[in-house]
Amino acid sequence: MNAATGLCEGCWRTLEEIAAWSRLSDDEKRAVLARVAARRSER
């Protein structure tokens, strides 16, 4: 985890997203992955 951004340096998800992943629906997972893609393109 990057202390400055709060994101995993490998998958670019937050701790909350990582913790919830197994409980998310497929649509919710796609939404997380869309946010990850946006985060990567911003940096």
BELGI-V379951 format. One record per run of one state. SS is the DSSP state (hx for helix, st for strand, lp for the rest). FROM is the first residue (numbers start at 1). LEN is the number of residues. If there is no record, write none. Layout:
# BELGI-V379951
ss:SS from:FROM len:LEN
ss:SS from:FROM len:LEN
This chain:
# BELGI-V379951
ss:lp from:1 len:6
ss:st from:7 len:1
ss:lp from:8 len:6
ss:st from:14 len:1
ss:hx from:15 len:9
ss:lp from:24 len:2
ss:hx from:26 len:17
ss:lp from:43 len:1
